[in-house]
Amino acid sequence: MLISPTQQQRLIDVMNSFPLQPKYSKAELLMNDLKLSSSGEVEMFYSPHNEYINPSAKVMLVGITPGWQQMEIAYRTPIQALKAHKSYEQACKEAKIAARMAGSMRTNLILMLQEIGLHEYVRVPHVQRLFEADCTLLHTTSLIRYPVLVNKQNYNGHQPSIPQSEFLYQAVLESFLPELEQLKHPLIIPLGKSVEAVLHQLLDEQRIDEGKILWGFPHPSGANGSRVKQFLHTKSGMQKILREWRD
């Protein structure tokens, strides 16, 4: 789902109506004025950070959907920017830098990416460099651009699964595919098996090309109890692929 300029302006007006504060609650942000659509207990809310797209990126990290922690940061940051009279485009960019893979997930992600040698592939001293504000090598996104919650809780890719939900799969087709087309053949790193399953379906339907997709990377969430086991199992294979692509 992509929003129209009229919808965007309405959402900007809603954000401008919020007071400046150090943190926002679910009760404040999970409101009907910020809801884009729903299907039963599955709800999709607007979040400005994924409005910013970095077309020059060499690496594209793909999650399932922004979680609540990302969503809160992705509102707090642009609200501050808008009240400082910055443009909405700049506000979205600042939100992207602040919110992308926020929290412990970013820490886990950087550790694993460093260990497989992504820094050598993109020729930077350390993967941490990719997350710095002035670096243009990285683009982070989600299969579903906007936050999806089930019963007001983070959607984890299951119950329902994306391929089995017409509502969610259509959101992938309407947001992820146009976004991917704006990048120039990046290295795609799907974060977890749920993302991989959707990419395999898109490949089977010939909606995307095989390109450079690094299969086997675990979802970096601390809630993923099999993260370490999966990483140790697929690590050497990912390292080999990165070396081949680098050379």
ZIFENUR-V767908 format. One record per residue. N is the residue number from 1. RES is the residue in three letters. BURIAL is b if it has 9 or more other C-alpha atoms within 8 Angstrom, else e. Layout:
BEGIN
N_RES_BURIAL / N_RES_BURIAL
END
This chain:
BEGIN
1_MET_b / 2_LEU_e / 3_ILE_e / 4_SER_e / 5_PRO_e / 6_THR_e / 7_GLN_e / 8_GLN_b / 9_GLN_e / 10_ARG_e / 11_LEU_b / 12_ILE_b / 13_ASP_e / 14_VAL_b / 15_MET_b / 16_ASN_b / 17_SER_e / 18_PHE_e / 19_PRO_e / 20_LEU_e / 21_GLN_e / 22_PRO_e / 23_LYS_e / 24_TYR_b / 25_SER_e / 26_LYS_e / 27_ALA_e / 28_GLU_e / 29_LEU_b / 30_LEU_b / 31_MET_e / 32_ASN_e / 33_ASP_e / 34_LEU_b / 35_LYS_b / 36_LEU_e / 37_SER_e / 38_SER_b / 39_SER_e / 40_GLY_e / 41_GLU_e / 42_VAL_b / 43_GLU_b / 44_MET_b / 45_PHE_b / 46_TYR_b / 47_SER_b / 48_PRO_b / 49_HIS_b / 50_ASN_b / 51_GLU_e / 52_TYR_b / 53_ILE_e / 54_ASN_b / 55_PRO_e / 56_SER_e / 57_ALA_b / 58_LYS_b / 59_VAL_b / 60_MET_b / 61_LEU_b / 62_VAL_b / 63_GLY_b / 64_ILE_b / 65_THR_b / 66_PRO_b / 67_GLY_b / 68_TRP_b / 69_GLN_e / 70_GLN_b / 71_MET_b / 72_GLU_b / 73_ILE_b / 74_ALA_b / 75_TYR_b / 76_ARG_b / 77_THR_b / 78_PRO_b / 79_ILE_b / 80_GLN_b / 81_ALA_b / 82_LEU_b / 83_LYS_e / 84_ALA_e / 85_HIS_e / 86_LYS_b / 87_SER_e / 88_TYR_b / 89_GLU_e / 90_GLN_b / 91_ALA_b / 92_CYS_b / 93_LYS_b / 94_GLU_b / 95_ALA_b / 96_LYS_b / 97_ILE_b / 98_ALA_b / 99_ALA_b / 100_ARG_b / 101_MET_e / 102_ALA_b / 103_GLY_e / 104_SER_e / 105_MET_b / 106_ARG_b / 107_THR_e / 108_ASN_b / 109_LEU_b / 110_ILE_b / 111_LEU_e / 112_MET_b / 113_LEU_b / 114_GLN_b / 115_GLU_e / 116_ILE_b / 117_GLY_b / 118_LEU_b / 119_HIS_b / 120_GLU_b / 121_TYR_b / 122_VAL_e / 123_ARG_e / 124_VAL_e / 125_PRO_e / 126_HIS_e / 127_VAL_b / 128_GLN_e / 129_ARG_b / 130_LEU_b / 131_PHE_b / 132_GLU_e / 133_ALA_e / 134_ASP_e / 135_CYS_b / 136_THR_b / 137_LEU_b / 138_LEU_b / 139_HIS_b / 140_THR_b / 141_THR_b / 142_SER_b / 143_LEU_b / 144_ILE_b / 145_ARG_b / 146_TYR_b / 147_PRO_b / 148_VAL_b / 149_LEU_b / 150_VAL_b / 151_ASN_e / 152_LYS_e / 153_GLN_e / 154_ASN_b / 155_TYR_b / 156_ASN_e / 157_GLY_b / 158_HIS_e / 159_GLN_e / 160_PRO_e / 161_SER_b / 162_ILE_b / 163_PRO_b / 164_GLN_e / 165_SER_b / 166_GLU_e / 167_PHE_e / 168_LEU_b / 169_TYR_b / 170_GLN_b / 171_ALA_b / 172_VAL_b / 173_LEU_b / 174_GLU_b / 175_SER_b / 176_PHE_b / 177_LEU_b / 178_PRO_b / 179_GLU_b / 180_LEU_e / 181_GLU_e / 182_GLN_e / 183_LEU_b / 184_LYS_b / 185_HIS_e / 186_PRO_b / 187_LEU_b / 188_ILE_b / 189_ILE_b / 190_PRO_b / 191_LEU_b / 192_GLY_b / 193_LYS_b / 194_SER_b / 195_VAL_b / 196_GLU_b / 197_ALA_e / 198_VAL_b / 199_LEU_e / 200_HIS_e / 201_GLN_b / 202_LEU_b / 203_LEU_b / 204_ASP_e / 205_GLU_e / 206_GLN_e / 207_ARG_e / 208_ILE_e / 209_ASP_e / 210_GLU_e / 211_GLY_e / 212_LYS_e / 213_ILE_b / 214_LEU_b / 215_TRP_e / 216_GLY_b / 217_PHE_b / 218_PRO_b / 219_HIS_b / 220_PRO_b / 221_SER_b / 222_GLY_e / 223_ALA_e / 224_ASN_e / 225_GLY_e / 226_SER_e / 227_ARG_b / 228_VAL_e / 229_LYS_e / 230_GLN_b / 231_PHE_b / 232_LEU_e / 233_HIS_e / 234_THR_b / 235_LYS_b / 236_SER_b / 237_GLY_e / 238_MET_b / 239_GLN_b / 240_LYS_e / 241_ILE_b / 242_LEU_b / 243_ARG_b / 244_GLU_e / 245_TRP_e / 246_ARG_e / 247_ASP_e
END
